């Protein structure tokens, strides 16, 4: 079964997503072939210099940009951010603190608070049913 698992392949776009990097910024040899599960695991365990540089400096894909800014991917779109951003661009946005970013961060914080509240409510209901 392990040999079968290592034989699995994925498209470069899928591998880039799993690695948290922007596909267009990866080297041509990464983009032009397929990536096996073993190769992906090796990249994650011992990242080559290009992968370390991409993870540190970008350009970063939207999910990473959203996480670094503390907003949702939808919030990025509402703020007009549709392109991959570098770490320097993300830091500049944080420094600038535009109104849309403050608003989206507040929205995201409220969503998280509500998720915690609902989780606590569900746990309390489950506990009361056990009693």
PyMOL commands that set and color helices and strands:
alter all, ss='L'
color gray80, all
select helices_A, chain A and resi 2-7+12-19+23-25+28-31+37-45+49-57+62-69+73-78+87-96+99-130
alter helices_A, ss='H'
color red, helices_A
select strands_A, chain A and resi 9-11+34-36
alter strands_A, ss='S'
color yellow, strands_A
deselect
rebuild
show_as cartoon
